[in-house]
Amino acid sequence: MVWTLRDMWPFTGGCHFSGTCEKYASGCGQCPILGGGEETITSEDVAFKVKHYGPQSVFVAISETIAEQARKSTVLRERDIRVIPNSVEMSQLRAMDKAQARSALGLPANKFVIASGALNLADPRKGADIMRHILSVYRDDKNVHWCLFGKGLAELVDPVPENCTGFGLIRDDVILNQIYSAADVFVMPSLQESFG
């Protein structure tokens, strides 16, 4: 079996992302999320994974970051972990003329465009508090226009500033390419990501 490590769940007691907690390196006992008891379901989950992951299993991480975390973990520290980064379809994502991209998206031609996006913009792990602060600082700036994509814009900031265009969840590579091309800068305030 080949298992692709896209997050930390395969080698923690249940966390997809551990934040600053490194208890996965010592069995996930006293889980701070579950109240810190000595033996928790998290340590039982780690013990189950140690016992049941077959010796023939191959683990492939999508980044050196995930590989390093896996190698430190109780579950996978004895395993050979390889890294194969996610690929990007270069025919879909390519630079295009900024003015054309802005026109296609209905964005202002003469403003500094800041793009940012996530599956859920209001997710704390994706830096929602940081984005709320940045948006409040630039809320009335007439020289800046925000281009945000992903779910949760109304949860992130309410009301949505006039200098902000929300695109919702993007499932179209052409539109995503236009957003990246239209932006002067992309802001990614995530606190933790699988790719580094």
SVG drawing of the C-alpha trace seen along z (x, -y; Angstrom):
<svg xmlns="http://www.w3.org/2000/svg" viewBox="-22 -57 36 63">
<polyline fill="none" stroke="black" stroke-width="0.4" points="0.0,0.0 1.2,-3.5 -0.1,-6.2 0.2,-9.8 0.7,-12.1 -1.3,-15.3 -1.6,-16.3 -0.7,-15.0 -3.7,-12.7 -1.9,-9.4 0.7,-9.9 -1.2,-11.8 -3.9,-10.9 -6.5,-12.6 -5.2,-16.1 -5.0,-16.9 -2.8,-19.8 -1.2,-20.0 -0.5,-23.7 2.2,-24.2 1.5,-20.9 4.3,-18.3 2.8,-15.5 2.6,-13.3 6.3,-12.8 5.6,-11.1 2.3,-9.2 -0.3,-12.0 -1.0,-11.5 -2.4,-14.4 -4.0,-15.9 -4.5,-19.7 -7.6,-19.8 -9.3,-17.0 -8.5,-18.5 -5.1,-17.0 -5.9,-13.7 -3.1,-11.1 -4.6,-8.5 -7.0,-9.8 -8.5,-8.5 -5.7,-10.2 -3.0,-8.0 -5.2,-5.0 -5.4,-6.1 -1.6,-6.4 -1.2,-2.9 -3.7,-1.5 -1.8,-3.0 1.5,-1.7 0.1,1.8 -1.9,1.9 0.1,0.1 1.6,2.9 5.4,3.3 4.9,3.3 3.2,-0.2 5.0,-2.9 4.6,-6.5 5.0,-9.5 4.8,-13.0 3.8,-16.0 6.5,-18.2 9.6,-18.0 7.7,-19.7 5.2,-16.8 8.0,-14.3 10.0,-15.8 7.0,-15.8 6.2,-12.2 9.8,-11.1 9.5,-12.6 6.2,-10.9 5.7,-7.9 3.7,-6.2 6.1,-6.6 9.6,-7.4 10.9,-3.9 9.5,-4.2 11.1,-5.2 9.2,-8.3 9.7,-9.7 8.8,-13.1 6.9,-13.7 5.5,-17.2 2.1,-18.0 2.2,-18.8 0.8,-21.8 -0.9,-21.7 1.2,-24.3 -1.1,-24.5 -3.9,-25.7 -1.9,-28.2 0.1,-30.7 0.6,-34.4 -1.7,-36.5 -2.0,-40.2 -3.0,-42.0 -5.3,-44.5 -7.2,-41.7 -7.5,-39.7 -8.9,-42.6 -11.3,-43.5 -12.6,-39.8 -13.2,-39.8 -14.7,-43.3 -11.8,-44.5 -10.6,-48.2 -7.8,-48.8 -6.1,-51.6 -6.0,-50.1 -3.4,-48.0 -5.1,-44.6 -4.4,-42.3 -5.6,-38.7 -6.1,-36.1 -7.9,-32.8 -8.6,-29.6 -11.1,-26.9 -12.7,-28.7 -11.5,-32.3 -12.9,-32.3 -10.8,-29.2 -8.5,-30.2 -5.8,-28.0 -5.9,-29.8 -5.1,-33.1 -8.6,-34.5 -7.7,-36.8 -4.8,-38.2 -6.9,-38.8 -9.6,-40.5 -7.0,-42.9 -5.5,-43.6 -8.9,-44.1 -9.9,-46.5 -6.7,-48.5 -7.3,-48.9 -11.2,-49.0 -11.3,-52.7 -8.2,-52.8 -9.2,-54.1 -6.0,-52.9 -6.4,-49.3 -8.9,-46.7 -9.2,-43.2 -9.9,-40.1 -10.9,-37.3 -11.9,-33.7 -13.2,-30.8 -16.1,-30.2 -16.7,-32.3 -16.2,-35.9 -19.2,-37.1 -18.0,-35.3 -14.5,-36.8 -15.7,-40.4 -19.2,-41.8 -20.0,-44.0 -17.8,-43.2 -15.8,-46.4 -16.7,-48.3 -13.1,-47.9 -13.5,-44.1 -14.7,-41.7 -15.6,-38.2 -15.6,-35.3 -16.7,-32.5 -15.3,-29.0 -13.5,-28.8 -13.7,-25.5 -12.8,-26.9 -9.0,-27.0 -9.6,-29.8 -11.0,-32.1 -8.3,-31.1 -5.7,-31.9 -7.3,-35.3 -7.3,-36.2 -3.7,-35.3 -2.8,-37.4 -5.0,-40.3 -3.3,-40.7 -0.4,-42.8 0.3,-40.7 -1.1,-37.5 -1.5,-37.4 -1.4,-34.0 -1.7,-34.4 -2.0,-30.7 -0.6,-29.5 0.1,-26.0 0.1,-24.3 1.0,-20.8 3.4,-22.1 5.7,-24.0"/>
</svg>
